[in-house]
Amino acid sequence: MKYNVLMLAGLLFIFKAEAQNNTNKKEKGFHLELDIPSQKNQMIYLGYYWKDAAYVRDSARLSDEGKTGLDLPEELRPGQYFLFINPGFRIDLLLDKGENDVHLYINEEDFAKSVATGSNNTKLLWTYLLDIQNRDMERSQLEKQLEDSTVSPQKRKALDTELEKLDESVQTYIQKTIKDNKDAWFGVFLKGLEPVALPYKQPKDEKEFLANREYDKRHFFDNMDLADPRLWFTNYLDSYINAYMQHRVDQTPDSLANAASRLVAKTKGNEFCFKEMLSKLINESFNSIRTDDENIWARLAEDYIFDKDATWIDSARYSELRKQYGLIKNNRIGMKARNLSLQTLDGKTVNTNDIDARCLLLYFYDSACRHCQTAVPDLHDKVYAKYKDKGLEVVAINLSNNREEWDSFVKNKKITGWINCADLEYKSRYWIYYDTANIPSAFVLDRDKKIVAKIADGQNPEKFFDFFKLFAF
């Protein structure tokens, strides 16, 4: 097994608006005294974690004795911090409320001799890291012996047994450490890193495997309190949320929306956490290129923003959400498509939901649209012609109210064979049920008339269906 390594190596981080160098004058707020003899005259940065990146909070130059101080006028938020000089020197700190006068002596040659005063959480973290490092070294030695091809079967079995015992002792140590420090920020931090214990350690069959998967999905966040604001200032919470949404939740529109809403509900005990979780999930899904993700932000807006006390949201952002929500309210992925009663060129009535097709494409365009002049014939010749015999039917819906122009367009572009329709008198109210703000726009319906995909203006329908056929035809 692999152990959690908290002295981060190789994590990409971004320097943001580096603070001015310290004044070396202790003031009310936060004070950090550093003594690092091995890093004389080096610049050192105090950084913090936020979501999926790391940022600089302040910096100073160590003296020719390796000493310096950092003074900030305000207390630091409780969370996970780090000291950085270069890729070879990066050390994590844990700071909680009240730990505002911290002194750190760091011995690079023998880290066990390092001393942290003023921050018991940092002291606990360093002790834990050293213990885990020692166990890692022990494990490496055992693994190196196993790599020797001359090792006898008896010896190999004995080494495997030692490894198993070592793994068990490590897990016992971690759980005891968490229990002994359950009221400390260090204990909360460490517990959050631990995956939930699954019902079946080694599943024997598919039933047990699926049971583990379902348990993991339902209990993924059991080891952390999402209403604890300190967790937002760690290097792992953001990635855990992403892993949950991308790999634990079923990737269907309704499942994703439900999971997102449950995550926000878990934060309602703390205003800061509630706002951060809601903002993260809405912003990421709103800006996502996956049309499925619109269900996430729409559901969250329904549950927590619209007609709620959400005065903290910027008015411009609120208006944009309302506007975009209005466009997709009735045509989100997974919804039953609204029936449209339309007319053909010869005056017959067509109800879209009565069309029997394995896959139905509702394609909205305007014959006066310049882009549609090429997009509609391309759809006919490259997509419809290719897939019509495999179950695809297309309803090409002209949005213009000019019958002569529509008739001329169909004949000149030779787009016959599929169903050409229009709503010349605007009786179907298609604009309420489908997003036609940008044309051409298309909605893919399955046999049961459920919306399974959208093709927005600018997307290549041919490439879309070449991919879509893998699961539709």
Secondary structure, 3 states (H helix, E strand, C coil): CCCCCCCCCCCCCCCCCCCCCCCCCCCCCEEEEEECHHHCCCEEEEEEEECCEEEEEEEEECCCCCEEEEEECCCCCCEEEEEEEECCEEEEEEECCCCCEEEEECCCCCHHHCEEECCHHHHHHHHHHHHHHHHHHHHHHHHHHHCCCCCCHHHHHHHHHHHHHHHHHHHHHHHHHHHHCCCCHHHHHHHHHCCCCCCCCCCCCHHHHHHHHHHHHHHCCCCCCCCCHHHHHCCCHHHHHHHHHHHHCCCCHHHHHHHHHHHHHCCCCCHHHHHHHHHHHHHHHHCCCCHHHHHHHHHHHHHHCCCCCCCCCCHHHHHHHHHHHHHHCCCCCCCECCCCEEEECCCCEEEHHHCCCCEEEEEEECCCCCCHHHHHHHHHHHHHHHHHHHCEEEEEEECCCCHHHHHHHHHHHCCCCCEEEECCCCCCCHHHHCCCCCCCEEEEEECCCEEEEEECCCCCHHHHHHHHHHHHC
